[in-house]
Amino acid sequence: MMDHLNLVNPVVEIARKAAEKIMQIYLQKDPIRVEKKANQTPLTEADILSNNIIVPALKALTPDYPVLSEEGEQFDYNIRKNWTTYWLIDPLDGTREFIHKTDDFCVNIALIQDFTPVLGVVFSPVAKTCYTSCLGHSAIFRNAEGDEQTITTSPWPDANPVRVILSRHAKTDTLAKFFENIGRHEVKVQGSGLKFCSIAKGAAEIYPRLGPISEWDTAAGQCILECAGGAVFDFEGNSLQYNTKDDLLQPSFWAVSNKEAALKILQHWR
């Protein structure tokens, strides 16, 4: 695979511009206008405006790479299956969080090559912080001032509680068996792709996801977490892949700080 490290900084700048536009809508006094898409998920002006910044900018940056966005043109698999390298983006991941003013939303931009995310950028508009990664390199956290630090996942704790991170909308009753087998634990709640980043920086150990989720929701976060030493894999133990079928849905999965430790729990789960 090619080393795309030279693309990270330009992509961060694209994400930053999109985040600034998102915040203009977020901070306005008028109520946020919400529409429903065909699949009944919410859509706001911020989703569209962010998309309209990111897509043209990525096309200008890498004219040979197609761009697939949640809010952009959707391509038939007969076209997509011929893509070896392409951008996969969610212009505003966590639209429900955005609407409810929880601050837990982000911009997700990932580069996919040969079914694998090889570059990831997750930008938090509220905090003005950013997580970046490029396959073969460390995961990086950038604060609001632009200072950088390498981040790594935490060791799987032995005596301490395992820190589980969940969506606000997760149905915890479906996770009862998981909680029984994981032992001592504490639950944190967070929205959007920022959950992957929390594990990547050592603030949690595991994010169990039950039920389908779109590929643009996982790609950037997966790349960051894997570059930080973690893993994202389905309940069969296989790393999540991209653009392998007609739909754009991922199966249930685990995002973890330590795959070996998580697999011991997965044996009980299965």
N, C-alpha and C positions, 0 to 999 in steps of 0.2 A: 504493500500500500504506500501511496505517496505521503510525505510529511507535509501537513497543511498548517504548520505552526505560524507561517507568515500571514495567515488569514485571520488569526485570532484577534489582533488589535483592531483591524478594520471592522470586524463583525461586532466587537464590543461597542465601537462608536455608533454603528447602525442601531444596535439595541438601545444605546443610551438616548439617541434621538427619538426612537419610538417610545421609550419610557417617559420622556419629557412631555410628549403629546398625550400619553395616557394620563399623566398627572394633571394636565390642564383640565381634562374632563372630570377627573376624580375630585378636584378641589373646587369646582364651580359650585355656586350656591343653588342653582336649579337642580331638581331631582334628576337622577340619571334615567334617561329614556331606555327602555328595554323592549326588544322585540323577541319573537320566538322563531327559531329556524325550523326547517322541516322536521328535524329529529327532536323538536321540542326543547332544545337547549337554548339558553339565553344568548342574545347578541346585543351589544351596545355600540354606540358611536366610537368608543375608544378601541374596540376590536378592529373596526374597519379602518380607522385612521392609522393605527399602528401597522396594520397590514399594508396600507398604501405607502408607508415609509420603507418598510423592510423589503418587500418584494422587488421594487425597482432598484433599490440599492444593491441587493445581492446579485441581480441580473447584470448590473453594471460592473460589479466587482469580479464576477466569474461568469462571463457570457456563455460559456460552454456547459454550465451546470444548470439543469432544470430546477425550478423552485416549486415545492408543494407546500401549500399553506392551508390551515384549517379554514381561513376566510377567503381563500383565493380560488383559482380555477382547479377543479377536480378532474384528474386524468383517468381515463379507462386503463385497466390493468394491461390491456394489449399494448398500450403505449408505455406505461411505467415499467413493464417487465424488461424493457430494453435499456433502462437506466442503470449505469454502473456507479455513478456518483451524482448526488443531487442534494439540494437543501430541503430540510424538513422543518417547518416552523409553526409555532403557535403564537400569534401576535399578542395575545393576552390570555395566558393560562391562569385559570381561576376566576372566570368571569363572575361566578356567583359570589366569590369573596370580594371582588371589586364592587359589585352591586350593594353588598351588605356592609361595605366599608370596614373589613377586617384587616386590611393591609397585606393579607397573604396571597398576593397575585404576582405574576412575573411575566417576562418575555422569554420565550424559549426559541433558540436557534440552534439547529444541529446540522452537521454535514454527514451524510450517509454514503459509505463506500462499500460495495460488495456486501450489502445487507447489514452492515455494522456501523454504528455511530462512531465517527473518527474525530469529530470536533464538536464541542458543546459550549454554549454560552447561555447562562441563566441570569437575567438581570432583574433585580427587585426595584421597581419604580419608587416605592415609598422610602426605602432605606438608601437608595442610590448606590447599592452595593452589587457586586457582580461575581459570579463564579464562572471559571473558564477551564477548559481542558482540551488537549489534543493527544490523540493516541500516541503512545511512546514517550509522553512527557508527564510531568506532575500536574495535579489539579491545583488551581490557584484561586484564592479569594482576594478580591479588590475592594477596599473600603471606599467610602464616599469621596475621600480625598485622592483616590487613585493609588494608594499604597498597596503593595502586593505581599502575600505570604502563601507559602505552600501549605496545603491542607492534606491531612491523612485521616483515615477512619480510626476509630477507637479499637483497642483490643476487645474481644468479646469478654465481658466481665464474668468472673467466677463467683465471688462473694456478693458483689453489688447487684442491685436489680437491673435487669435488662430494660433498656429504654425503648419502648415501642412508640412509633409515631404513626398517627392515623389522620385521615381526613375528618373534617367536622361532620361530614355526611356519611361516614362509615357506619354500617350496621353491626354493632359490636356483638349482637346475639349470634351472628353467623361465625364469629371468631371464638366462641366459647371453648371449643376443643383446642384451638391454638393456645389460648391463655392457660388452659389446664396443663399443657405440656411444656410451656416455656419456663415455668417456675416463677421465682420472684421477679416482678416487673413493675414498671411505672409507665403510664400512658401519657404521651404528649399529643397535642392536637395542632395541626398546621394544614394550610391549604396549598394547592398547586404543586408544581415541580420543585418548590423550595424544600419539600420533604426529602428528596434525594440529596440535596445540598446539605441539609442538617446532618444526615448520616455521613456524608463525605467529610465534613469538618469535625466529626467526632462528638456531635451533640446528641446522637441516638444510635441505636444498633440495628433496628429492623423496622421496615415498613411493609406490612403484608397487604396486598391488594387482592380482594376477591371481586370477580366480575370483570367484564371487558372494559378496556380503556383505549383511547385512540393513540396511534403511534406518535403523533406530534406531542402528546403529553409526556412521553417517557424518554424520547431519544436524547435530548440535551442532558437531562438529569442522569440518565444511565451512563453516558460518556464521562461525566464529571465524577460520578461515584466510582466507576471502574478505575479511572486514573488515580483516584485517591486511595485505592486498595480494596474497595468493596466489590460487590457483584449484584447483578439483577438477573434473575432467572425464573423460569416458570416452575410449576409444581412437579414437573418431570426432571428438573435439574438442568434444563437447557437455557443458555443465555438468550435473551430476547433478540429477535432479528426483525428486519424491516423490509418492506416491499417484496414479500414472498408470495403474496396471494391477492385475490380480488379485493377483499375488504381491507380496511386500515385499522383493524382492531387487534390489540394485544390480549393474550389470555391472562388469567389470574397469575400473579407473580409475587416474588419476594425481592425487596431491595434490602441488602444487608451490609454490615461492616465487615463480616467475616463469613465467607461461604461455607468453609468446613464446619464451623460451629453451627451455622443455620441448617445444614444438611442433617445433622443429628436430630434436630427438631422436625425436619421435614419427613424423616422416616416414620415418626409417630403420627404425623398429620396424614400421611398416605395410608 
